[in-house]
Amino acid sequence: MIAPLPAILDTPAAGPLRATLRQAVEKGQPLLLDGAAVERIGTACLQVLLAGREAAARSALPFAIVNPAPALVEMAALAGLDDLVTV
């Protein structure tokens, strides 16, 4: 199942996003995220997504952000995290 990311991924969204990703990893679920709806993303949520990717890798779980919106692609590139999203 691919879970959609919310439109606004700012600092207040980082905590809930972290909890969601952590819960999925603890349950052994792959982290497959749809980034199509993302309109705005800040560095806090980029850090959470990066940590989620690392946690998934440590648990041998798949991680992917598919259908990334332009805002997500742009911010990932600005942060030097081009490989975080699947274009």
N, C-alpha and C positions, 0 to 999 in steps of 0.2 A: 504494500500500500504506500502511496506517495502522499505525504502530508503537506498541505499548503502553508507557506510562510505568510504571516500577516503583511498588510500594506505598509505599516509603519513599524520599523525596527529601530527605535531610538533607545536611549539609555533606560527609560522606564520599562521597555519591553525585554531588556536583557535578562532580568531575573526569571520571568516566566518562561522565556525561551530556554534558558539554562536548565530549568527544572524539567521541562518537556523532553529535552534531549537526554538528560541524565536518566530519566525514568525509562526511556526507550532502550538505552544501553543496558541498564540494570535488568531489563526484561529480555535482553538478547535480541531485540528487534533492530533491523537495519535502519539507518538514518537516511531515508530517501525523502528529499524535500523539494517542493515545487516553488520556485521563486518568481513565478509569473506576476503575482499581485504586488510585489514589493515596489513601493513608490519612493520610500526613503529608508536609508539604513545608515547607522552611525558606527563608529569604531567599536563601541562596546558590544554590539551584536555581532560584528565581524569577528571579534575575539571569541565570543561564545560559540559561533559556528566553527571556528578553527579548533577550539578546544573539543567540540563535539566530534569533529573529524578525527582528531587524535585519540579520543576515547574509543571511538568506533574501531579504529585501527588496532589499538591495544587489545580489544575484545574480538578481533577478527570478524568484524561486522562491516557490511557495505556502507558507504557514505557517498551521497551524491546530491547536488543541488541542480535540478534540471529546470529547463525553461526560465532561466534567469531574466528578469526584467532589466532594461537598460540601466536603471539606477543601481541595481545590484552589481552588474558587470562593471560599471564605472567605478564604484566605490572599492570593489575588490581589486581592481587594477591600480587605483590610486594608493592603496595600502600594500601593494606588491603581492597580493594574494590571487593572482589571475587563475591559478590552478584550483581555487576553491569552488569555482562554478563550472558547470558543464555547458558550453555554448553550442 
